[in-house]
Amino acid sequence: MALPDLSRFELQCLRLLCKLGDATVRDVHDSLPDGPSYSTVRKIVERLEEKDAVERVRLDGKAWVYRAKVSAAQMIRKEIRQFLDVMFDGAAAPLVAHLAEMDAVSLEELRLVEEQLATNDRPDESVEAPDRETAS
């Protein structure tokens, strides 16, 4: 399933649903640090359902239990792709250079990435990267 465009708060709630597994709006609300009101969280979860990112799985008393329809890995790939597109015109090398400059990535981690690229040992590609327009 292709992940729709989501707001930051929608992504935060969806991440929580991925982490919690099956959860009610109350579960999501209670897991948010200094979060918004319950009704705001309910509206966001309903919006996620409209966008086909979550589904209702059953009633728990009077409360619906929701489940994410995408994996955490799919969300991460989409967020990284969007970040690369916005900040680096889709190129990953400048991001890696910035991470190295900030000491946010070690040489060992870079070697591991290099090994994974060399052996083509990559995570599953269930989320397609958006088409990039080539500059003319």
Buried (B, 14 or more C-beta within 10 A) or exposed (E): EEBEEBEEBBBBBBBBBBEBEEBBBEBBBBBBEEBEEEEBBBEBBBBBBEBEBBEEEEEEEEBBBBBBBBBEEBBBBBBEBEEBBEEBEEEEEEBBEEBBEEEEBEEEEEEEEEEEEEEEEEEEEEBEEEEEEEEE
